Amino acid sequence: MPKSLPAEPLAESAGLARRWARTLCRTDPLTGERCDWNHGLWQILRLLELNATPADQPALCREALRALQTGSDGTRVLVSGSADYGMLHQVLAAWSDRDRAPDVTVVDICETPLALNRWYAERVGASIATRCSDMLEYDEPLPFDAVCTHSFLGQFAPDARARLIEKWHALLRPGGIAVTVNRIRPGTAPGPVAFGAQQAVALRAMIERLAPSLPPAVGVDGATLAADAERYALRQRPHPIASVAEIRALFERGGFEIVQLSCAPVPGGPRHSVRGPTVSAGADYVSVIARRPRS
């Protein structure tokens, strides 16, 4: 792995993601729907700066992980859920000036983001493991030193979210840490949140307007992207977290000690006027570092 990592190759990988999603994305056995509407568009949304990603809080993951680096022992890191290789990039960047890279495993329920992680790892000269699994069902006999993820808690309803935290706790060694970022939506009612009708129209219009600014390597026209954006808006339904206190309680009930907890809008302020799930637009995000107690 090189001593410093180049910028993420979003233009090149966005085209790959669109192609791979058509064949690799899974079919949900309950709904019969495939997740290509998400994984095929996600990196294009990143190129247009429409969504929140690990790149918005680079210091959080890097500083937390660097504190784990001791001696010559390999540090085991679990990336728990991954729309693309954005979190892997942050993990590897934390070791970019070290002689030994971390031992990284990326777990996701879909093969498309796993393929992107393998592609990116090979591109930067890193070796990783990938596992296609529901995170709640994933098991590993060797404990991890850290679990890293971004905007993953909102993919789970409250009861499953508690089980996710318990799973992270079980997978970590005593003293291991969980590092995560998640949006909060004060005042939201229980249940999934969706794009409103006007928000969906605004997202479609903005993507169609911005499409000509995309690099040629993306290889898709504005009308196609606009239709993809409408499909994305109809299907994107994360489960909201209402407050910082809710996140704190979630980790503490799951057996963690809070090391660091902060809440702030995405740095740089709103990048576009569009609002809706996954669109950062100045929304508040909670950053958490939590430790599994040593005893």
Backbone bond lengths (Angstrom), bond angles and torsions (degrees), N, CA, C in turn:
res aa  C-N    CA-C-N  psi(-1)  N-CA   C-N-CA  omega(-1)  CA-C   N-CA-C  phi
1 M - - - 1.466 - - 1.518 108.71 -
2 P 1.342 118.12 136.81 1.462 120.00 -178.39 1.515 111.86 -67.23
3 K 1.352 116.12 159.28 1.450 121.25 -178.51 1.528 112.70 -67.44
4 S 1.305 117.85 -24.34 1.457 120.57 173.82 1.525 107.76 -138.54
5 L 1.320 115.46 143.17 1.452 119.59 -177.04 1.528 110.48 -92.90
6 P 1.327 117.21 138.25 1.471 119.31 174.16 1.523 109.68 -72.20
7 A 1.310 115.78 171.49 1.458 120.74 176.46 1.530 109.93 -59.68
8 E 1.313 115.75 152.67 1.461 119.41 179.88 1.535 110.32 -61.36
9 P 1.326 117.38 133.99 1.474 120.92 -176.78 1.525 111.97 -82.31
10 L 1.329 116.47 63.64 1.464 120.97 -172.42 1.528 112.99 -64.35
11 A 1.307 117.18 -39.49 1.468 118.99 -176.99 1.522 110.94 -60.74
12 E 1.326 116.04 -44.31 1.462 120.11 -179.37 1.524 111.49 -71.11
13 S 1.320 116.00 -45.13 1.465 118.75 -174.51 1.528 112.41 -75.74
14 A 1.330 118.36 -23.22 1.463 119.84 177.38 1.525 110.95 -62.33
15 G 1.336 116.16 -40.78 1.464 119.71 176.07 1.510 112.01 -65.33
16 L 1.330 116.91 -40.44 1.465 120.69 177.02 1.524 110.67 -62.43
17 A 1.320 116.44 -44.17 1.462 120.17 -177.97 1.525 110.77 -60.00
18 R 1.329 117.25 -41.56 1.468 119.96 179.38 1.528 110.95 -61.94
19 R 1.319 116.81 -42.57 1.468 119.81 -179.19 1.520 111.37 -70.58
20 W 1.326 116.24 -46.25 1.465 119.44 -177.10 1.522 111.77 -66.26
21 A 1.319 117.39 -35.21 1.467 120.11 -177.40 1.530 111.29 -60.38
22 R 1.335 117.67 -30.74 1.465 120.40 -178.45 1.523 112.28 -64.46
23 T 1.322 117.04 -28.48 1.463 119.91 -176.53 1.526 114.00 -114.20
24 L 1.344 117.41 -25.94 1.456 119.94 -174.02 1.531 114.08 -96.43
25 C 1.312 117.63 -25.48 1.463 118.81 -176.08 1.531 110.84 -62.77
26 R 1.319 114.09 144.57 1.459 121.31 -174.81 1.531 111.00 -81.59
27 T 1.334 114.12 159.68 1.453 121.13 171.78 1.520 108.12 -103.87
28 D 1.313 116.40 123.10 1.460 120.93 179.43 1.526 108.81 -65.66
29 P 1.343 118.04 122.71 1.467 119.09 -177.14 1.525 113.74 -66.52
30 L 1.338 117.63 -19.97 1.457 120.53 -178.88 1.521 112.15 -87.62
31 T 1.341 116.79 -40.62 1.466 120.21 -175.76 1.524 113.46 -101.58
32 G 1.334 116.30 -20.60 1.461 120.02 -175.74 1.515 113.35 78.29
33 E 1.341 118.02 2.78 1.456 121.82 -179.45 1.524 111.08 -90.51
34 R 1.325 115.59 146.98 1.450 121.59 174.22 1.529 109.04 -96.07
35 C 1.350 116.67 158.30 1.468 120.97 -176.32 1.522 112.75 -98.52
36 D 1.344 117.36 17.81 1.463 119.79 178.34 1.526 111.73 -65.76
37 W 1.339 117.97 -24.78 1.468 120.80 176.78 1.529 111.23 -59.50
38 N 1.330 116.48 -28.30 1.462 121.99 179.82 1.528 111.47 -92.63
39 H 1.315 116.81 -57.00 1.460 120.32 -173.33 1.523 112.82 -70.58
40 G 1.319 117.40 -24.81 1.463 119.23 177.89 1.517 113.84 -77.17
41 L 1.336 116.67 -19.15 1.461 120.61 -176.11 1.521 113.08 -110.33
42 W 1.328 117.59 -18.33 1.464 121.28 -168.58 1.527 113.25 -55.19
43 Q 1.321 117.71 -47.37 1.462 119.00 -176.35 1.524 112.49 -72.59
44 I 1.314 116.68 -24.89 1.460 119.03 173.57 1.527 109.69 -68.92
45 L 1.327 116.77 -40.27 1.462 119.95 174.34 1.524 110.39 -60.49
46 R 1.328 117.13 -36.10 1.467 120.33 176.53 1.522 110.95 -65.14
47 L 1.311 117.13 -43.94 1.463 120.34 178.88 1.524 111.60 -59.86
48 L 1.323 116.21 -33.58 1.465 121.21 -179.78 1.523 112.09 -89.67
49 E 1.330 116.71 4.22 1.472 123.79 178.92 1.524 111.78 56.27
50 L 1.319 115.46 44.16 1.459 120.64 -178.36 1.522 113.39 -102.93
51 N 1.320 118.59 -11.85 1.461 118.47 -177.42 1.526 110.75 -128.73
52 A 1.314 115.30 164.70 1.459 122.04 178.77 1.523 109.36 -90.45
53 T 1.333 116.73 136.24 1.459 121.56 -176.50 1.523 110.08 -141.86
54 P 1.341 118.43 170.71 1.469 120.34 177.12 1.523 113.97 -57.18
55 A 1.323 117.79 -23.30 1.465 120.50 178.95 1.521 112.22 -65.89
56 D 1.330 118.20 -15.44 1.461 120.96 179.90 1.526 112.58 -76.15
57 Q 1.329 117.22 -23.45 1.472 121.64 179.70 1.530 109.92 -131.42
58 P 1.334 118.41 59.48 1.472 120.06 -173.32 1.515 113.64 -63.29
59 A 1.323 117.96 -33.15 1.467 119.27 -175.71 1.516 111.90 -68.96
60 L 1.337 118.15 -30.39 1.464 120.58 -175.58 1.520 111.22 -59.05
61 C 1.299 116.25 -56.64 1.464 120.70 -177.39 1.524 111.05 -65.74
62 R 1.311 116.59 -43.84 1.461 119.44 -175.29 1.526 111.63 -65.20
63 E 1.320 117.89 -45.50 1.459 120.04 -178.61 1.524 111.69 -68.47
64 A 1.321 117.21 -38.99 1.459 120.44 178.68 1.514 111.17 -63.96
65 L 1.328 117.30 -42.13 1.453 120.42 -177.41 1.524 112.45 -74.81
66 R 1.308 116.75 -36.02 1.459 118.77 179.41 1.521 111.47 -62.05
67 A 1.329 117.19 -29.94 1.468 120.12 178.02 1.526 111.84 -67.39
68 L 1.331 117.38 -18.55 1.465 120.97 179.40 1.522 112.66 -85.61
69 Q 1.313 117.19 -15.80 1.460 120.78 -172.08 1.525 110.24 -77.43
70 T 1.308 115.27 107.70 1.463 120.99 -178.71 1.517 109.47 -132.02
71 G 1.313 115.38 134.42 1.462 120.91 175.04 1.512 112.82 56.46
72 S 1.341 116.12 -146.92 1.462 120.89 -177.24 1.521 111.80 -105.15
73 D 1.328 117.17 1.49 1.456 119.41 -179.61 1.520 110.40 -67.57
74 G 1.330 116.43 139.11 1.448 120.10 177.23 1.519 111.07 -70.60
75 T 1.323 116.34 136.83 1.455 121.37 178.51 1.517 108.37 -95.78
76 R 1.319 116.15 127.98 1.464 121.54 -177.53 1.526 109.61 -96.52
77 V 1.331 114.90 123.04 1.461 121.27 -176.46 1.522 109.48 -123.13
78 L 1.309 115.74 131.59 1.461 122.36 175.59 1.522 109.27 -106.19
79 V 1.323 116.74 122.92 1.461 121.88 170.03 1.527 106.20 -94.40
80 S 1.325 115.60 111.17 1.464 122.24 -171.07 1.523 109.81 -98.32
81 G 1.330 115.57 96.13 1.454 120.21 -176.50 1.507 111.23 81.47
82 S 1.340 116.95 133.64 1.460 118.53 -172.66 1.527 110.12 -160.06
83 A 1.336 117.02 112.22 1.462 119.43 177.86 1.519 111.44 -66.40
84 D 1.336 116.18 -31.35 1.459 122.27 175.18 1.527 106.84 -154.58
85 Y 1.324 118.03 -153.74 1.459 121.34 -175.94 1.533 112.36 -94.16
86 G 1.318 118.25 14.12 1.465 120.89 -175.38 1.518 113.05 -59.36
87 M 1.333 118.30 -42.62 1.460 120.12 178.81 1.517 110.98 -71.41
88 L 1.321 117.55 -38.47 1.468 119.78 176.65 1.524 110.18 -58.40
89 H 1.311 117.41 -40.51 1.464 120.99 178.31 1.528 110.51 -57.77
90 Q 1.321 117.51 -44.28 1.463 120.56 -179.57 1.528 111.47 -67.02
91 V 1.318 116.67 -39.79 1.468 120.26 178.46 1.523 110.75 -62.77
92 L 1.320 116.99 -48.24 1.468 120.14 -179.01 1.521 110.88 -65.78
93 A 1.332 117.12 -34.40 1.465 120.07 179.18 1.525 111.51 -62.68
94 A 1.328 117.25 -30.41 1.466 120.58 179.12 1.524 111.81 -66.17
95 W 1.325 116.26 -21.30 1.471 120.88 -179.84 1.530 112.41 -109.98
96 S 1.305 118.49 9.59 1.465 119.99 -170.04 1.524 113.21 -65.45
97 D 1.340 117.53 -19.84 1.465 118.87 178.36 1.525 111.94 -108.31
98 R 1.314 116.66 17.88 1.463 121.62 179.59 1.530 110.16 -108.78
99 D 1.317 115.56 157.90 1.463 119.68 -177.96 1.522 112.15 -76.16
100 R 1.329 116.08 -27.82 1.456 119.23 -176.07 1.519 110.23 -119.21
101 A 1.330 115.78 127.92 1.459 121.03 -179.80 1.524 109.74 -79.03
102 P 1.336 117.46 158.04 1.469 119.38 176.84 1.517 111.92 -71.96
103 D 1.302 115.77 161.76 1.463 123.23 174.23 1.525 106.38 -93.25
104 V 1.333 116.43 101.35 1.468 121.49 -171.16 1.527 110.48 -106.14
105 T 1.328 115.06 133.25 1.461 122.39 170.33 1.522 108.28 -120.16
106 V 1.323 116.58 128.79 1.465 122.31 177.56 1.523 107.82 -108.35
107 V 1.321 116.07 124.85 1.464 121.70 179.98 1.523 109.26 -116.20
108 D 1.320 116.59 130.04 1.455 120.98 174.54 1.525 107.74 -151.61
109 I 1.310 115.52 156.78 1.462 120.42 -178.42 1.525 111.99 -79.58
110 C 1.343 116.67 -12.20 1.465 121.89 -176.05 1.521 110.80 -120.70
111 E 1.319 115.78 144.29 1.469 120.83 -178.22 1.526 113.24 -75.84
112 T 1.329 118.93 -23.39 1.459 119.02 -176.78 1.525 112.50 -61.74
113 P 1.341 120.85 -53.34 1.466 118.86 177.91 1.521 112.79 -64.22
114 L 1.323 117.63 -29.58 1.461 119.44 177.67 1.530 110.37 -66.90
115 A 1.323 116.47 -40.44 1.468 119.94 177.06 1.526 110.33 -63.04
116 L 1.334 117.51 -39.55 1.464 120.74 177.62 1.523 111.07 -64.49
117 N 1.325 117.59 -39.24 1.455 120.47 178.00 1.523 111.61 -65.38
118 R 1.326 117.09 -41.14 1.474 119.74 177.71 1.524 110.52 -64.76
119 W 1.336 116.36 -42.80 1.464 121.03 179.28 1.523 110.27 -60.29
120 Y 1.328 116.40 -46.16 1.457 119.70 -178.68 1.522 111.42 -66.67
121 A 1.318 117.48 -42.46 1.463 120.80 179.88 1.527 110.76 -59.61
122 E 1.310 116.75 -44.57 1.468 119.93 178.41 1.524 110.43 -63.24
123 R 1.304 116.35 -38.24 1.468 121.02 -178.20 1.525 111.85 -62.53
124 V 1.347 117.17 -36.85 1.468 120.36 -177.52 1.531 111.92 -99.79
125 G 1.324 117.37 6.05 1.455 120.42 175.81 1.517 114.58 77.97
126 A 1.327 116.72 29.38 1.466 121.01 178.87 1.520 109.82 -107.34
127 S 1.324 115.06 156.87 1.458 121.43 177.15 1.521 108.24 -114.81
128 I 1.326 116.99 124.93 1.456 120.92 -179.92 1.520 109.67 -133.82
129 A 1.323 115.67 165.91 1.463 121.87 170.93 1.522 107.85 -112.53
130 T 1.327 116.96 145.44 1.457 121.08 175.31 1.527 108.72 -126.33
131 R 1.320 115.25 146.33 1.460 121.02 179.24 1.525 108.51 -135.85
132 C 1.324 116.91 125.43 1.452 121.72 177.44 1.528 107.85 -90.01
133 S 1.334 115.89 105.45 1.454 120.59 -174.13 1.517 110.46 -160.53
134 D 1.319 116.01 147.94 1.457 121.15 164.56 1.524 106.40 -62.81
135 M 1.331 117.66 128.89 1.456 120.41 -175.85 1.526 111.82 -60.53
136 L 1.310 117.52 -32.31 1.454 120.34 -179.61 1.525 112.37 -69.72
137 E 1.334 116.62 -19.28 1.461 121.00 -179.36 1.521 112.73 -104.84
138 Y 1.311 117.43 -6.68 1.460 121.32 -177.09 1.533 111.14 -69.98
139 D 1.321 115.49 140.86 1.461 120.34 177.45 1.520 108.70 -139.94
140 E 1.311 115.71 152.83 1.463 122.13 -177.49 1.524 107.98 -153.81
141 P 1.343 118.16 124.28 1.471 119.92 -176.89 1.521 113.99 -68.33
142 L 1.346 118.17 -31.57 1.458 120.67 179.83 1.524 109.57 -91.20
143 P 1.317 118.97 128.14 1.463 120.30 -176.74 1.521 111.83 -71.50
144 F 1.317 115.18 156.17 1.456 122.54 177.02 1.527 109.96 -97.82
145 D 1.326 114.69 155.87 1.463 121.25 174.33 1.523 111.44 -86.93
146 A 1.318 116.22 -26.32 1.466 119.81 -177.88 1.516 110.34 -153.30
147 V 1.325 114.77 147.05 1.460 123.29 169.86 1.526 106.79 -117.85
148 C 1.326 116.79 129.72 1.469 121.16 -178.91 1.524 109.18 -126.63
149 T 1.323 115.71 139.75 1.457 119.49 177.92 1.525 109.46 -162.83
150 H 1.315 115.55 166.42 1.471 120.80 -178.94 1.520 108.82 -142.04
151 S 1.337 116.47 128.25 1.466 122.21 176.61 1.525 112.32 54.49
152 F 1.330 115.66 34.88 1.468 120.83 -177.05 1.520 111.95 -97.60
153 L 1.332 117.27 -30.90 1.464 119.74 -178.78 1.521 111.22 -59.58
154 G 1.320 116.23 -35.07 1.452 120.39 -178.13 1.517 114.59 -71.70
155 Q 1.326 117.60 -6.28 1.460 120.66 175.93 1.524 111.95 -82.39
156 F 1.341 116.83 -3.54 1.454 121.23 -174.77 1.525 110.71 -122.30
157 A 1.322 116.35 138.26 1.460 121.22 170.87 1.529 108.57 -64.95
158 P 1.343 118.44 159.08 1.464 120.88 -172.63 1.527 115.50 -51.98
159 D 1.334 119.12 -43.40 1.468 119.14 -178.62 1.524 111.46 -67.16
160 A 1.331 116.89 -40.59 1.461 120.32 177.54 1.525 111.01 -70.66
161 R 1.324 117.00 -31.62 1.464 121.38 178.92 1.528 110.42 -62.10
162 A 1.320 117.17 -40.50 1.462 120.79 176.77 1.522 110.83 -63.36
163 R 1.333 116.45 -38.25 1.468 119.44 178.22 1.530 111.22 -69.24
164 L 1.331 116.68 -31.35 1.455 120.03 176.29 1.525 110.97 -63.32
165 I 1.335 117.14 -45.43 1.456 120.47 178.67 1.524 110.41 -62.40
166 E 1.316 117.49 -40.72 1.461 121.06 176.88 1.526 110.98 -62.79
167 K 1.319 116.90 -37.38 1.474 120.98 177.77 1.520 110.29 -64.44
168 W 1.342 117.42 -45.89 1.466 119.75 176.82 1.530 110.90 -57.76
169 H 1.326 115.80 -44.17 1.471 120.49 179.86 1.521 110.37 -58.54
170 A 1.328 116.67 -43.48 1.463 120.88 -178.45 1.525 112.01 -67.96
171 L 1.329 117.39 -31.37 1.465 120.77 -176.76 1.530 112.82 -82.41
172 L 1.330 117.42 -16.60 1.458 121.19 -178.00 1.525 111.29 -89.75
173 R 1.311 115.51 148.73 1.463 120.27 170.17 1.525 109.09 -73.70
174 P 1.331 119.02 158.47 1.461 119.30 171.29 1.530 110.43 -56.17
175 G 1.306 116.90 129.59 1.464 122.03 -175.05 1.509 113.38 91.23
176 G 1.344 117.94 -8.40 1.455 120.94 177.81 1.511 111.24 -72.26
177 I 1.345 116.54 161.63 1.456 120.44 -173.58 1.524 112.17 -124.00
178 A 1.324 114.30 151.57 1.464 122.33 169.63 1.529 107.80 -110.56
179 V 1.318 115.96 132.58 1.462 121.71 -179.30 1.522 107.44 -125.25
180 T 1.332 116.53 121.96 1.455 118.32 -177.18 1.526 111.05 -152.82
181 V 1.314 114.69 160.03 1.465 123.57 176.59 1.521 107.21 -132.39
182 N 1.330 116.22 136.62 1.460 118.67 177.63 1.525 110.43 -150.01
183 R 1.311 115.42 144.07 1.459 121.35 177.68 1.529 110.55 -69.93
184 I 1.329 116.80 146.87 1.451 120.62 168.88 1.529 108.68 -115.46
185 R 1.324 114.47 147.97 1.468 121.32 -178.74 1.522 108.29 -129.27
186 P 1.321 118.34 84.61 1.473 120.97 -178.77 1.528 111.60 -57.56
187 G 1.321 114.40 139.26 1.456 119.38 174.87 1.508 115.76 81.51
188 T 1.331 118.89 3.61 1.458 119.89 -179.74 1.525 110.68 -80.38
189 A 1.326 115.49 146.57 1.460 121.10 177.88 1.523 109.56 -78.50
190 P 1.340 117.50 158.23 1.471 119.63 176.59 1.523 111.21 -59.82
191 G 1.311 115.82 151.53 1.457 121.22 179.59 1.514 111.67 107.52
192 P 1.332 117.19 162.32 1.469 121.33 -177.75 1.530 112.12 -59.86
193 V 1.337 115.53 148.33 1.458 121.05 175.03 1.524 109.05 -106.21
194 A 1.306 116.01 145.71 1.466 121.20 -176.74 1.521 109.60 -129.81
195 F 1.318 115.73 165.49 1.460 120.66 169.79 1.522 108.32 -65.51
196 G 1.331 117.20 133.47 1.448 120.25 170.28 1.518 109.99 -71.10
197 A 1.315 116.68 164.12 1.462 120.59 -177.10 1.527 111.70 -57.41
198 Q 1.331 117.27 -44.74 1.458 120.31 179.56 1.527 111.41 -68.88
199 Q 1.336 117.52 -35.72 1.459 120.92 177.73 1.527 110.72 -64.31
200 A 1.333 116.56 -40.85 1.465 120.35 179.15 1.531 110.86 -64.07
201 V 1.321 116.67 -42.17 1.468 120.54 177.87 1.524 110.23 -63.11
202 A 1.338 116.54 -41.44 1.463 120.41 -179.55 1.520 111.48 -65.76
203 L 1.347 116.65 -39.43 1.469 120.04 178.58 1.521 110.49 -63.64
204 R 1.319 116.63 -45.87 1.459 120.10 179.69 1.523 110.64 -60.32
205 A 1.326 116.86 -46.47 1.463 120.55 -177.67 1.516 111.54 -64.47
206 M 1.334 116.89 -40.83 1.456 119.30 -178.66 1.519 111.51 -67.10
207 I 1.329 117.45 -42.46 1.463 119.86 179.76 1.526 110.82 -65.21
208 E 1.314 117.07 -39.00 1.465 119.00 177.79 1.531 110.60 -64.90
209 R 1.325 116.23 -37.02 1.460 119.73 179.74 1.522 111.97 -70.76
210 L 1.340 116.72 -37.47 1.464 120.93 -176.56 1.526 113.07 -85.09
211 A 1.318 118.12 -14.78 1.467 121.21 -174.41 1.526 113.58 -53.49
212 P 1.349 119.65 -39.98 1.471 118.18 -179.96 1.523 113.86 -62.54
213 S 1.341 117.85 -18.12 1.469 119.77 179.28 1.526 112.90 -82.80
214 L 1.325 117.24 -7.17 1.461 120.11 -178.86 1.531 110.73 -71.62
215 P 1.329 117.61 148.06 1.476 119.97 177.83 1.529 110.73 -62.06
216 P 1.324 117.97 148.01 1.473 120.70 179.42 1.524 113.40 -57.17
217 A 1.338 116.98 -27.43 1.465 120.03 -178.12 1.523 112.57 -61.68
218 V 1.323 117.53 -22.93 1.471 120.15 179.27 1.524 110.11 -64.96
219 G 1.321 116.60 -37.73 1.453 121.52 170.88 1.511 115.72 67.88
220 V 1.332 118.47 43.48 1.462 120.31 178.62 1.527 108.90 -146.60
221 D 1.316 116.28 144.58 1.470 120.26 -176.75 1.522 110.81 -89.75
222 G 1.326 115.00 164.94 1.454 121.42 -175.35 1.513 113.71 -62.97
223 A 1.339 118.27 -39.66 1.459 120.70 -178.36 1.528 111.30 -65.28
224 T 1.321 116.27 -40.40 1.468 120.28 177.27 1.515 110.88 -64.70
225 L 1.341 115.90 -44.00 1.464 119.73 179.09 1.523 111.25 -63.75
226 A 1.315 117.81 -37.81 1.454 120.59 179.09 1.524 110.78 -62.33
227 A 1.332 116.34 -42.38 1.469 119.84 177.22 1.523 110.86 -64.89
228 D 1.328 116.95 -39.94 1.463 121.05 177.36 1.524 111.13 -63.05
229 A 1.325 116.25 -38.62 1.460 120.34 179.57 1.525 110.98 -65.25
230 E 1.330 116.83 -39.09 1.459 120.01 178.34 1.531 110.48 -64.67
231 R 1.306 116.13 -41.54 1.471 120.94 177.63 1.524 110.55 -62.74
232 Y 1.330 115.85 -43.03 1.467 121.73 178.19 1.525 110.62 -59.33
233 A 1.330 116.40 -46.11 1.463 120.39 -177.86 1.521 111.57 -64.77
234 L 1.317 117.84 -33.55 1.459 120.80 179.78 1.520 112.79 -71.31
235 R 1.339 116.81 -27.28 1.463 120.11 -172.17 1.524 114.68 -105.00
236 Q 1.316 118.24 -19.99 1.468 121.29 -175.69 1.527 109.58 -74.38
237 R 1.324 116.97 113.07 1.467 121.09 -176.20 1.527 110.82 -142.06
238 P 1.331 118.02 74.81 1.464 119.82 177.29 1.529 111.56 -73.20
239 H 1.321 114.82 162.77 1.460 121.62 178.05 1.532 108.34 -96.01
240 P 1.320 118.30 120.93 1.466 120.34 -171.74 1.523 113.03 -73.52
241 I 1.328 114.89 150.55 1.455 123.33 167.18 1.519 105.91 -112.73
242 A 1.327 116.77 128.23 1.461 120.09 -167.37 1.512 114.38 -87.17
243 S 1.349 118.86 -24.47 1.459 118.41 -170.77 1.517 112.12 -156.78
244 V 1.328 114.16 163.73 1.466 120.98 173.00 1.529 109.73 -62.06
245 A 1.324 116.56 -40.56 1.470 120.63 -179.29 1.519 111.34 -60.75
246 E 1.325 117.36 -35.60 1.457 120.78 178.85 1.530 110.92 -64.75
247 I 1.316 116.82 -40.56 1.460 119.91 178.83 1.530 110.74 -68.95
248 R 1.322 116.58 -43.33 1.465 119.73 177.77 1.537 110.72 -57.53
249 A 1.320 116.18 -47.97 1.463 120.08 -178.97 1.526 111.23 -63.29
250 L 1.314 116.93 -36.93 1.458 121.38 179.75 1.528 111.04 -59.29
251 F 1.319 116.61 -47.01 1.466 120.15 -179.59 1.528 111.36 -71.31
252 E 1.308 117.17 -41.57 1.466 119.07 -177.41 1.523 111.08 -67.61
253 R 1.320 118.15 -38.43 1.465 119.88 176.13 1.523 111.19 -67.15
254 G 1.344 116.13 -26.74 1.462 120.08 178.64 1.517 113.95 -83.66
255 G 1.337 117.90 5.67 1.457 121.42 174.55 1.509 115.11 94.94
256 F 1.336 118.03 12.06 1.463 121.36 -178.14 1.523 111.27 -97.56
257 E 1.323 114.57 155.59 1.456 122.94 167.74 1.530 108.06 -102.15
258 I 1.312 117.57 132.49 1.456 120.89 178.27 1.530 109.09 -77.89
259 V 1.318 116.27 122.12 1.462 122.36 176.12 1.519 110.14 -93.20
260 Q 1.313 115.94 -43.25 1.464 120.95 -179.03 1.520 108.13 -150.13
261 L 1.325 116.02 135.84 1.454 120.64 177.42 1.524 107.48 -146.97
262 S 1.313 116.74 123.49 1.458 120.78 -179.97 1.517 109.20 -143.06
263 C 1.325 115.25 159.27 1.460 120.41 -178.56 1.522 108.89 -136.37
264 A 1.325 116.26 130.14 1.465 120.73 -179.46 1.523 109.21 -162.23
265 P 1.336 117.72 157.37 1.458 119.96 173.07 1.528 110.34 -65.90
266 V 1.315 115.98 162.22 1.454 120.75 174.24 1.521 108.73 -56.61
267 P 1.328 118.69 131.19 1.467 120.56 -178.59 1.531 111.87 -54.40
268 G 1.318 114.46 141.67 1.459 119.29 178.57 1.510 114.29 93.96
269 G 1.337 116.49 -9.39 1.454 119.77 177.55 1.522 112.14 77.54
270 P 1.338 116.85 -178.10 1.465 120.91 -179.16 1.523 111.54 -59.73
271 R 1.337 115.71 131.17 1.459 119.82 -179.80 1.521 111.44 -96.09
272 H 1.334 116.04 -17.89 1.458 121.58 176.71 1.520 107.97 -148.06
273 S 1.314 116.41 166.46 1.460 120.70 -178.95 1.526 113.08 -86.45
274 V 1.317 118.06 -11.61 1.466 121.28 -177.92 1.523 109.91 -66.34
275 R 1.327 116.31 139.52 1.453 122.39 176.34 1.524 109.25 -119.37
276 G 1.352 115.25 157.63 1.458 120.16 176.71 1.511 111.39 145.94
277 P 1.331 118.40 170.89 1.456 121.91 178.58 1.534 111.42 -55.06
278 T 1.324 115.71 139.36 1.482 126.61 179.30 1.522 112.95 73.47
279 V 1.339 119.04 -12.50 1.463 121.24 178.39 1.519 107.51 -88.83
280 S 1.328 116.85 119.65 1.464 120.00 -171.60 1.524 112.01 -63.84
281 A 1.325 118.83 -57.23 1.465 124.53 171.38 1.524 113.70 43.57
282 G 1.330 117.72 41.54 1.450 120.98 176.39 1.511 115.39 78.42
283 A 1.330 118.56 6.84 1.461 121.68 179.87 1.528 110.22 -67.24
284 D 1.335 115.84 157.84 1.456 120.91 179.01 1.528 110.74 -82.57
285 Y 1.330 114.28 136.58 1.465 121.30 177.14 1.525 109.26 -124.06
286 V 1.322 115.47 135.59 1.457 121.85 179.31 1.530 109.07 -96.66
287 S 1.330 116.08 126.88 1.465 122.71 176.06 1.526 108.65 -103.10
288 V 1.312 116.70 131.89 1.464 121.52 -174.52 1.516 110.39 -130.78
289 I 1.311 115.63 134.48 1.462 122.32 162.50 1.515 105.37 -122.01
290 A 1.321 117.40 120.57 1.454 122.81 -178.49 1.521 109.37 -128.89
291 R 1.318 116.47 143.76 1.469 121.00 -175.98 1.516 110.91 -115.17
292 R 1.331 115.42 139.13 1.456 120.22 167.43 1.529 107.01 -75.01
293 P 1.321 118.34 124.49 1.479 119.45 -176.99 1.525 111.91 -56.49
294 R 1.302 114.97 149.69 1.467 120.21 -178.81 1.520 112.65 -73.69
295 S 1.316 117.13 -19.43 1.458 119.43 179.12 1.530 109.88 -144.22
